[in-house]
C-alpha cells in the first residue's frame, strides 16, 4: 500500500533537510560529528609535510576543556599512499614519562610511598650505588629519579623486566653526585619498578587500572592489538645521503623486540586520549567522575623541583616530577605561559598544558633523528599558529 503523496512529500523534505545538516561541516561540527579545525594550524604543519620534514602530522588543541582543533595532515604510510587520520596511533616515546610519574603519585597520595624515600628501600641493590668507586654519603631518592638528578645515565631500555632493569641500573657507575646536576636519564624506569614493589602489581597493569581505565584512554597501550596496529603511523627518518624521508626502525615502542612495558618510553597513544590526560591535569586531577589525583598532587608534579640547576631541553625550562616545566617562555616555548608543563618524545611528539590560558597542545608525528625534537620548527610553528588564532578569537 502506497502512502499518500502529502506524506511522501513531507518524508522527502525531512530527508533532504537531514542530508543538508549532515553534509555541512559547520553544522556537523556543532553536533559533535566532526572536530573543529584551525586552518592556520593546518597551514603551519602542511608546510613541513610539503618540505619533506615529516610524512604526516596530527594536531589537537584543547581550550577550557573543549577540543577547539583536531586535524590530520599528510600520510600515515607513504609507500602505501595511506592518508593520516585524526585517530591514528603513535609511539609517543618519552611522553610516557609524565604518565608514569602521575601513576606513581597516586601511591604517594595513599601514603604507601614517599617522594624522598631512598630508592634502596624498594630496590635493595641501590644501597651499593657508587660514584667514582665510592659509596654515597646520602642515598639516591625517588624524587631525584623523577627529576633526572639522581646521577643515573645510559640507555633507557628495559632489559627482560623492570626487576632485572632496576638491579642493572643500581650497578651502573653514577655520573655525578645525586642532587647536584640534571642529566636526562633512565630514572623513570627506576620509578616504574618502585610502583611494582609498592603496589604488588605489574607496572603496565597498574597504569591500566589507575590511569587508562578511569580516563577511558582506550587507545593508549604498551602493545597495540591487531586493529590498533593497523592505525599506527609509520616511523620515518631523514636519509643521511639523499635527505629524503625513508621508513625507519627503533627499539622505542617496538613491542616485538621490547615486550616488557617501558616506563620511560613504551606507550602508544592518539590525540584524543592524550587530550583526556592533559585535561585531567588542567582540571586539578579530575575528569568527569574520575578522580586520579588531588589538586595538591598535580601541583607537586608540575611545580619547579630543580631550583637553579640548569636543565634541558630548551632554554628557560626547569623540571618537575616527570614533567618539564616552562619557567621563562622563549623561542619555541614563546606561545606558552610560565608554569606550563609537558614533555616531548624522540619521534617529534609533543604534549604541553598551559594552566594560565587553560590550553593543551598535542603534536603527533613519527620522525626519527630530529636533532632536538623539543626545539623543532614544527613544534614552534604549530604552537604559535594555534595560540595566535585563539588569542585573536578571544580578543574579538
N, C-alpha and C positions, 0 to 999 in steps of 0.2 A: 504494500500500500504506500503510495507516494504522499509526502507531506504537502500541505497547501503551499502555493507559491509564496505567500507572505512569510510563512515560517522559514522556508528555504532562504528567502532573501535576507531575513534577519540573521540566520545562521552564517550565511556567506559574509555579510557585513561584519559580524563579530570575528570571524576567522581572519578576514583581511586586517581588521584593527589589531588583533593579536600578532599577526605577521609583521605589521609595521613596528609594533612595540619591540619585538624580539630581534628584528633586523636592524634596529637603530642602536649603534654603540652607546650613544649618550644616554638613551632611556634604559638600555640594558644595564649600564653601569650603576644607575640608581637602584636597580632591583638586585644588585649583587651578582649578576651573571658574569660580568667582566670587571676586572680590576681597572681602576683609572690609571692613566699614564701621563707623565710629564714629558712632553715632546722634547723639551730642552735636554732632558737626561738621555733620551734615545739618541738625539743628535750627537751628544758628547761621547757616548760609548761607541756609536756606529763608526765614528772616525777611527777608532782604534781597531775595529774589525776590518775596515777597509784598508788600513795601513798594514794589515797582516801582523799586528801585535798579538792578537788573540783570535781564536776561532769563533767564539761566542760569549755573550755576557748576559747574565740575569741580574737585574737591579730591582730592589724594593726599598721604598721609603715609608716609614711609619711616622705619623704625627698625631699627637693627642689620642693615642690608642687605636687609630684607624690607618689602614693601608691607603696612602694617597698616591702611590705609584707602584706598579708591578709590571715589568716588561722583560722580554727576551729578545735579543738581537744576535743574529749570526747563526752558526751551525753547532749542533751537538757533536756531529761527526762529519767532517768534510768529505772524506773518501766515499761515504755512503750518501752524501748530499742530504743528511738528516737535519732538519731545522731544529733549533733550540727552542724549547718550550718553557714557560714560566715555572712549571712544576718539576723541571729537571733536577736530578740529584747530583751532588758534587762531593768529592773528597775535600773536606774543609780543613784537613791537616791541623795546624796549631790552634785553630779556632775551637778545638776540642778542650784546650786548657781551661778557659773560664768556666766551661760546663762542669769539668772535673772539680774545680775549686768550689763551685756553688753546691755541688752534691756533698762535698766534704763538710761544708759549712752547716749542713743540716745536722750532722753528728755533733758539731761544736754546740749548736743550739740546744741539743738534747743533753748536753753535759757529759757526753761519752768520751770526749777527747778535747784537749786544749791546744790552741794555736802555738803556744810556747812550750808544749811538751817536747822532750828530747825525742828525736826520731828513734833512738835506740830502745825506747820503751816498747816499740812495736816491731822494729826490725833490729834485733839484738846486735847484729854484726856491725852496726853503725857506732857502737861503743868503741870500736877499734879503728875508727876513721883517723887517717894520718895526713899531716901536712909536712912536706919535706922530711918524711920518715919519722916524724914525732907525733905522739898522740896530742889531741887538742886539750887546751885548758878548759874550754867550755863546750858542751855538746851541741851538735847541729840541731836546730829546732825545726818543727814543721812549718812555722811561719817563714823561715829562711828558704825552705824548699819552694814555698808558694811565691816568693818574691824574687827568685833566681839570685839569691845572695848567700847560698849555702856552701859555695866553693866547689860545687859539682861541675863536671864538664863531660865532653864526649857525646857519643851517639844517644839519641832519644828512643832508640828502637827497643822494643820489648823482646827479650830472649826467652822462649819457652813459656814463661808465665811471669806474673808480677812478683811472685815469691822468689823465683830464681833471679829476676832482674834486680830486685831490691838488694839481694845479697851481693850481686856483682857490682852494683853501684857503690855499696859500702866499701868494697875492696879497691876501688879506683883511687889513686892518689888525688888529694884535693888540689885545686889550682890556686887557692888563696885562702886567707883567714876568713872563715864564715862571718858574715855581717859587715864586712869592710868594703866589698865591691859588688858590682852587678855583672853577671855574665849569663846569657841565655843558656838554659841547662835542662837536663832530664829530671828536674826536681818534682814535676807533676807526676812522673811515674812512681816516685817515692810516695807521694800523697795517695796515689791510686792503691798502692799496696797497704798503706795505713788504713784506708777505707775498708779493705778486705778484712784486715785483722780486727778492727774495731766492730764492724757490722756483722762479721761472721758469714758474709755473702761474697760471691764473686763480684769483682768490680763492675762488669758490664750489667749484671743482674741488678745491682744496687742502683745504677743510673737509670735503668728502665723503670724501676719502682719509684724512685724519688723525683725524677725529672721528666722523663719522656711520657710515661703513662698519665700522670696528673695534668700535664700541659697538653696532652693529646698531640704530641710530636710523633705522629705515626710514620713519618718518613725520615726519621733520624735513627741511625743504626750503625753498629760496627761491621755488620755483614749484611748487605742488601740481599733480599730474596730474589728469586728469578724475575719477577715482574719489575722490581725496583732496579735490578741490574740493567734492564732494557732502557731505563730512563737516566742512567749515569752518563754525564758528558765525558767525552774522550779527552784525555790529557795530551797536550801538545807542548813542544819546546822549539825554540829557535835553533835551526841547524847552524853550527858554527861556521861552516864553509859557505853555504848558499844564503843564509839569513832567512830562509823560509821556515814556516811552521811545519813540523813533522810530528807524527804520533810518537808519544814518549811513554816510558815506564818508570815507576818509582816504588820503593818499598812502602812509602807513606800511603796508607789506605789500601794496601794490597792485602785483601783478606784471604788470598790463596797462600802466599808465602809467609804472611804475618797474621796468623789466625787469632792470636790472643788479643783482646781489646786493649788498645794503647791509650792511656790517659793523656798523653801529650799530643797525639796526632792521628788517632784512629777513626774518627767519625765521618760518616756520610750524612748529608742533610740537604734540605732545599730551602728556598727563600721563605716560604710561609711558616715553616717550623721554626726557623731562626728568629723570625719576627715575633713568634709567640714567646720564645725565651727572653728576648730583649724587652718585649712589652711587660712581661712579668717583672723584670729587673727595674724598669722605669716606674712600675706601679708600686715598688717597695716590697716585692716578694709575693704578690698575688696575681692571679689571672683567673677571672671568673670566680668559681667556687674553689679553685685550687690554691692552697697556701703552701708555698715552697719554703719561704723564709720570712723572718720578721724584717721590718724596715731597718732596724739596727744592724742586723747581719748583712743586709745589702750594702748599707753604708760602710761597714767594716771591709767588705770585699773590694769596694770601689774607691776607697779613700787612699791617699798617698801613704805608703808604708816604707818607702825607701829614703825618706829625708832628703839630704843633699847629695846622695850618691848619684852619679851620672849613669843614666840607663839608656837602652835602645828603644826603638829602632829609628826614631826620628827626633829631631831637636824639640825641647820643651816638654818632654814626657817624664813621668815617674812611673812607679809600679805599685799596684795594689796587690791583692791576693789572687793571683792567676789572671788578673786583668791589667792591661796597660791603661794608664790614666793621663789624660792630657792636662798639663799644668799651664803652659803658655802656648796657645794656638798660634801656628805659623806655617806658612807654605802649604804642605799637603794637609795639615790639620786646621787650616785657617777657617774653614766652614763650621768648625766645632767650638762649643763653649768650654771655658775652663771647667774641669771636673767631668768632662766626657770620658767614657770608658769603653773598652772593647778589646779586639785582638785581630790580628791578621793571620794568614795561613801561607804556607810555602808556595801554593799554586796561584797566588794573587787574590785569594778570597779575603774579604774584609767585613767586619761587623762592628759598628760603633753606635753607642747610645749617648744622646745629649740630654741630660736631665734638666737643663735650663730651658731649652726650646721644646722639650718633650718629643724628641725625634729619635728615630733609629735609621741607620743607613746600612743596607745589606748589599754587598757586591759579591757575586759568584762567578768565577771564571776558572778554567783549568789550563793554566800556562806554567810550565816548569821553567827553570833558570831565569826567572826575574832577578835582576841584580839585588834589589831590595823591594819586595812587593809592598811593604808598608809605605814606601815613598814613591810608588809608581804614579806616573802621569794619569793613568787610567783611574786610580782611586781619587786623585785630586780633581780631575775633570768631572767625575761623577758627583762627588760631594758638593763641589762648587755649583754645578748646574742645578742640583736639587735644592740646595739652600737658597740660591738666588731666586729661583722660581717660587718657592714657598714664602720667602720673605716679601717678595713683590706682591704676592697674592694677599698676604695678611695685612699689608700696608694700605690696601685699597679701601 
